[in-house]
Amino acid sequence: MRRVLILGSTGSIGTQALDVIRANPARFDVVGLSAGSQRDAMREQAEEFGVEHTALGAVEAEQLVRDVEADVVLNGITGSVGLGPTLAALETGRTLALANKESLIVGGDLVTALASPGQIVPVDSEHSAIAQALRAGRPSEVRRLVLTASGGPFRGRSRASLDDVTPAQALAHPTWDMGRVVTTNSASLVNKGLEVIEAHLLFGVGYDAIDVVVHPQSVVHSMVEFVDGSTIAQASPPDMRLPISLGLDWPLRVAGVGVPIDWTTATAWTFEPLDEEAFPAVALAKRVGRAGGTYPAVFNAANEQAVDAFHEGRLTFPAIIEAIERVVDAHEPPAQLTRESLAEAESWARRTADAAIAASVR
């Protein structure tokens, strides 16, 4: 039986993980839960699953990881505050089922230097798909990784046509039901840019060999192209319980967590090139990823400030990326990458983004 510690238990990833565990009580045992602020909801979960160890907030969650005996830590915390728990899970030798992409992207070398081979199991559907497809060949046989993107609600729109889009339109994602920041990031393709950085850090593939293709149906979750010309794709109806279950017991599969594709019904899957003029976030993310150090943290923090400004009516939708780029261009990285220098860079990025946003609306 796998002992599971769930961080972010009241969020989307956490509640779906508990669905998987609830359906497989002989396979998984919940030994700890943490939540950001929903204390009452977490208490109800703890009562249902007989959990004694709980924590509220990221600081307590990090200590919980260090104190509780677990086989796997599922980090479903939202945002870069998940870095501390991610580092704690790796330092204590536990398997890290990682849904908190920001902690890997922001932490960069701090995270990868701590991780043993196979210790981090990706929970993002795209990276889970890549991990599954990579089992079809050796690392030396990989030519490129292909991340799929739904294209969001503005797929096919020109750059000029995005000036007047509203927050409500940005939140109308055609496939996934996510929080405000992640859904907006999917509309702007910032989320896909972050996932490119994540793929590089997880799988050690260079940025020139990581592509993004638009796949509106969101059935093929990502692909790996091999040197012989073969492309291995992982396909399933969009349901996060499948990659979550793999994260909990990698590489073993949990029966019945997802509904398979109905091959008796006629259907069509389409793939389109990414319009980098209308959606420049991926190219900017690759630039940031190549720079490394504190640049990804600055990119992520500036984006969060810009997304807030967009939803408050202080910034147009295309100006989100423009604001991020101004902050990235102004950044001077520290001599050494540490948790302290990351925190300082994030704080600087937020102040600089706020100032740039305020100047742009005068």
Disulfide bonds with the S-S distance in Angstrom:
none
